[in-house]
């Protein structure tokens, strides 16, 4: 039973860590944009463009932080020797998610920004649960925490797709 939970933990981290990257290739290679889409992109304000850039930069930072968590799990799936490193990685992910609060969305991006902030709040709640209950790896609270992290990550990815 404990092994199954650890597999779930590792899988959740790999999915979250690997799923936070949004490729910009579709912005460069998409030749099927119609004229109205091209005009809409051209009319985008500098504030909106800056917001997208800042979100992308923080998304990469978030991906790196989540990757570190995943790396720790892959190295020591029981976390018997790396529990403190894992806690530090959790804290780092939480710190990165807090950086999004300082962003200022451009015109027409406020709803997406709110969705991003809600998704990251859910992730932080999950991180807090995992952090608090990490000493008792067999507790359902750890699994609930990873469920929240996954839920927040899914919600975050939907928000990012809407942004781009």
Steps between C-alpha positions, in 0.01 A plus 500: 500500500781740588675427170180581310474836674860579417441411135199732506715770656775465240250488213321809626825692523616392157168599344498834673867567432486396137166660432582858587681589180311679229667488162532823306541308173131524428532879505774494235390214277126549490432601141129436520420817692225692331517877444301587812739301721798679345338838559418408859862402565626820340270709721628339820615768743857515628367424850330185373816389321710570809256301714523200267879515512502521879257209528714292264815578699332403827355189337851390410614570856204301632584213267859498623385493862254220434772312314721519807221343707462225243877442493507454877216247483674311221824485697339396829140388458459435873649840588680323782825690442374806315195614693652839584609556138146418393360745755736766367383425145137529612575837658673614180197406288276688741726807479489494121120480501490808724695702241196495272316726747727791404416482129278764344280367220438701187161599365276198454726274706354560846271196489785274391724649769236424763477143370879466520502633856218263605680201349824590676314546830368145463855379431631683809225344712608158376866579562417607854313173562791293368752705696311465829422129467823389333628325812205260479531383140213257548252773592221578261573871549817464291299344220239773536779756475632349178145488367472874562836560333382306194165681497674838523746401228221395264316825566824693444559333164147589387560862598832510313334357189236774519772761532670380181 
